Amino acid sequence: MNITFVPKSFDVPTNVLLTPFHLTVLEESNAEVDYQAVMSSLKRLKSIFGPNTSWPSKKMSLEENITSLQAHRREFIDRDAFAYSVFDESKTHCLGSVYIDPSRSPHYDCEVYLWVREDSADLDAMLHTTVLTWLTEYWPFEKIAFPGRSITWQSWAKECRI
């Protein structure tokens, strides 16, 4: 639990239109479309969360995904971390996810991970730029790390001493 991650006075958005993306809280109600996005992008996801990640497993079930989404929702409610589903503007096609976590490095306010499904890979750079702008302009963060993007995994490991 990270009580000081964001100030209590900060209004954490739950539903955000960042043209051409629509972000909603990552939660159980999106389990099936999230699961489809995850399972269709296994290889891509292995590179998003670092060289030693075990998520997602090729054998992950929908029930395991639901449990994971419930945990993300609890973190969101507790203001410990913030995870969003990324949809297209029509809110019908799940494109991926964004995760905003407290930084494990003392040199950053947060660490952010994001991904788009394999069949939407051409939107990855746009999502990164859009989320970075949103975090910079709206959120109370000054130093934002995108491990594996703005900082190499090797440098990040040294930063965090992991």
N, C-alpha and C positions, 0 to 999 in steps of 0.2 A: 504494500500500500504506500503510495507516494502522495502525501497530503498536499505538498507544495507544487505539484506538477503544473497546475493552472490555478490562478486565484479563484476563490469562491465567487467573486463578483463577475467572473468571466462567463458570458452566456455561450455555452458550448452548442454549436449548431447541430441539429439533428437531421435536417433536410436542406440540401444545398444545391442550387443550380449554378454550375460553373461551365457555362457553354463551351463545348457541346456535351458536357457530362452532368449527370445528376447523381449526387451522393446522398445515401441514406444510411442510417445506423446499421452496421452489420449485425444481423439478428436472425433468429430462428425462422421468421416469416419468409426469409429469402433463401432458406436452406436448399431447396431443390435447384433453383437457378444458379446459386453459388456453387453447389456441388458439381453441376454440369460444367461450369466455367473452370473450376479447379481440375476436374478429372480430364478435361480436354486439353489441359496445359501443363501436365506434370513435368515435362522436361524443362520448360520455360521457368516454372516456379522453383525448381532446384537451384537456379542461378540467382534468384531474387533475394533469398534469405541467408546467403553465405555458403561457403564451401562445406561446412559441417552440418548443414540442416538435414533433418530426417523427415521434414514435412514438405509436401504431402506424400503419403505412402501410396503406392500403386493399389494397395489392398484396402484403402480407406473406404469405409461404408458411409452411406447417407446418415446413419445414426451417429457415427463418430463425428461427422461434419456438424450435425445438429448440436452435439455436446460442445464442440469447439465454438460454435456461434453463440451458444448460451454463455460461455465463459467470456467471450468478447463483449457481449451485452452487459454482463455483470461489471466488467472493468469500466465500461462506459458510464454506467449508472453511478459507480463509485468514484468516477473521475480519475481513475488510475491510468487509463490508456483509452485511446479513441480509435475505433475501427469503423470503416465505412465500406458499404457496397458501392461499386461504381456502375451506373446504368447509363444507357444512352438517354437523350433528351425525352424520348417517349416513355421512359421508365419501363420498357418491356424487355430489354435485352441486357443481361448482366455482363458487363465488360471486364470486371475484375474487382480489386479491393485496394484500399488505402489504410495503412496502420500508422498511427501517431503515438509513439511511446516515449516515456521519460528516457532521457539519454543515460547510457551507462558510462559515458565519458564526462568528466567535469568541465570540458571545454565546449559543450553544446547544451542547449535547452531541451532538445528533443531529437529523437532519431525516427526517421520516416521510411517506410517501405511501401512500395506500390507495385501493382502489376496489372497487366491486361491479358486477357485470354489470347491463346495462340492465334486464333483467326481474326484478332483485332490488333495484332502486333504493331501495325502502322500507326496506332494511336498512342503508343507508349511515350514517346518524347513529348507529345502534346499534353498528356496527362501529367507528366512530371513537371513541365513548365507551369501548367495551370495550378497544380497543387502547391508548388513553391510560391507562386504569386499570392495565392489565397492564404497560405500560412504566414507569409511575410506581412501582408496587409491587414489581416483580420485577427489572427491569433497573437497571444502575448509572448511570442518567441523572437529572440534576436539572432540566435545561432542555431541553425537547423542542419542536421547531418542526414544525408541520404547514403548510408553505407552501401558500398558496391556501385555507387553512382558518383557522388561528389567526393567521396573518399574511398580509396581502395580497401579491400577486405584486409589486406596485410596491415595497412596503416590504422584501420579501425581496431583491429585486434590489439595493436600497441597502445592506442588511445584508451582502450577499455581494460587493458591488461588481461585479455581473455585468451 
